[in-house]
Amino acid sequence: MIIDAHTHIDRYTDHLHDALQQIRAHRILSLSVAMDIESYQKNMEIAEHCEYIKPIFGIHPWEAHKYSGNLSLLDKYLIQTPMIGESGLDFRFIKDVNLYKDQRQVFEYQCKWASELNKGMNLHTVGAEKEVLDMLTYYNIRNSIVHWYSGPDNLIKRYIDQACYFTVGIEITVSEEKRNFLKKIPIDRLLLETDNPGGYEWLTKEIGMPNLIFDVLEKTARILKMDSDILENQIYNNWKKLMISEK
């Protein structure tokens, strides 16, 4: 079974039917992260009709300002979710520094819950890689997924020491930088993702569909000089170590 460790299934609109057909046909186990409460609820509704969709709840840093004044709204969802995400900090794409306080408050609140409940996180770290890592270390949060890492190489080992896994996504098909990054990740800490539908659209202006995970797999296998079937099995074993239940 192939694993897509970071998707936004709720963000498909006109293409949702086709996306679910691809997921079912190819048994693409898809971890569908949330941006906020509404997107988590939509993911849960979609998952009722597709056993391969695994919703998780978190507040994305872009949406943190909506919840900083009423954090208790998050509690029941943080208790329910098997992993917390998409959560983290973003000091690159969010230019308004006045929003950074809200980001930190909401992220730390989620970290406290993750620590208390012994849950991993699906992390957004762009422009704030060290601060996110410091928070994970402070709260001793382990078995998290670092999504689309673009930070300094000198933090990779510290993330790995914190029992984190790193995703490689569709950017691997076009970016030499990402190919070099891939070679720095131990094979037993590697996962694949698409960040569909928006990740591919950000790169190409075309909607990303679930089958793109196979392009990521094939390209990653070629770079690592591995058979794609062997790599797919390794990714699956890595996924199981995260203790995300399968049905």
Protein Blocks (a to p, Z undefined) as FASTA:
>chain_A
ZZdfbdcfklpcklmmmmmmmmmmnopacddddfblmlmmmmmmmmmmockbccdddddf
klmmmmmmommlmmmmmmmpmbdcdedddfklpmblklmmmmmmmmmmmmmmmmmnopac
dddfehplmmmmmmmmmnopghiacehiabdfklmmmmmmnopacdddfklmmpmklmmm
mmmpcfklcccdekiaklmmmmnopacdfklmmmmmmmmmmmnopafklmmmmmmmmmmm
nopacZZ
